[in-house]
Amino acid sequence: MLTSIPLSSRLLFVLMGLSFLSGCSKTQPEPDPVRAVKVVTIGASASSFEREFSGEVRARVESALSFRVAGKLVNRPAELGQRVKAGQLLAQIDPQDYRVTADAAAAQLIAAQSNRDVAAADLKRYQGLFEQGFISAAELERRQANDKAAQAQWRQAQAQNTVQGNQSNYTQLQADGAGVITSIDASAGQVVAAGQPVVRLALDGPRDVVFAVAEDKLATLKAGSVVDVRLWQDGKTFEAKVRDVSASADSVTRTFVVKAALPQEAAPVLGSTVTVRLRASMSGDQPRIKLPTSALRTEGGATSVWVLDTASMTVKAQAIEVTTADGNEAVVNSGLQNGDQVVVSGVHVLTPGQKVSIFGAAK
């Protein structure tokens, strides 16, 4: 019977049968694999970058010591970091010229004193002659004027002698009190001017923490406010009381300098670095949601994260708004709520509705 069917028709039937058989044997696509992911549960916390500042420990009283006269620096026994006592010699300039000037002033004082004594003796003798009627009143008045001039010249020479003697003593730079040398600004052999800083001395006593804050935090810092200070060297934390807030901004950084008094028991090393933290009641920071930057994905110019649906164990994309960064974390302004579970690893291999499992969860 098949022989009566044309060859072309028989080939068509064979091809149709093969297509039918191939269609019946086609395999179904495999479902997407269940991927293990790490998640974090959203919880609001206060951002630290707006409430922490780097500060430096300084002495309450720190003086830049200088000579009151000019000269060549011939000796500077003070060294950086040296502890000194009150009255200890820190530096000395060449005193030779000032000693010569002081000697000249002393000689002028002796001459003025001799002239004063001679004028006084003359006045006494002429007063006796006047009483006896041997001289006129005009002559006595001239002697009185000479005596007054001699007295004035003597007082002038005495004052000049004191000044020159003081300048000779000013060639030695001595410590105002006990403390530590924090800076050396001149070396032996250098010619220094009067008032030019030579040594900076941090006096023993109270210690302050000095730090700078931006203008938006200035209103929260008042004299008497309490801040937390953490020492970098050992991690100890102390309470410090704000005692001074700058009334004007720094011309370069545009920040305001704040000084806070440390308690006496703190005793940190001068110049050491500390972290100053404002308390939450002072900073006024509202709790914010923070996420690791690995959880973020950008698509079409928008930022989103994968949120886990615990009922179906699938993920869905959720658009968020990021305001800024806090270290290695992003501060989220909107799009998430407390309690949401967000995928933080492998976000670039997930698809909407994909089945996932929590990495490390007990099965």
Beta strands, then each sheet from edge to edge (+ up, - down):
strand 1: 35-37
strand 2: 39-41
strand 3: 44-45
strand 4: 52-59
strand 5: 62-66
strand 6: 71-75
strand 7: 83-84
strand 8: 89-93
strand 9: 172-174
strand 10: 179-184
strand 11: 191-192
strand 12: 197-203
strand 13: 207-213
strand 14: 226-231
strand 15: 237-245
strand 16: 256-261
strand 17: 273-277
strand 18: 288-292
strand 19: 297-299
strand 20: 302-309
strand 21: 314-319
strand 22: 321-326
strand 23: 329-334
strand 24: 341-343
strand 25: 356-358
sheet 1: 1+ 25+
sheet 2: 2+ 24-
sheet 3: 3+ 18- 23+ 22-
sheet 4: 4+ 13- 16+ 15- 14+ 17- 4+
sheet 5: 5+ 12- 10+ 7-
sheet 6: 9+ 8- 6+ 11-
sheet 7: 19+ 20- 21+
end
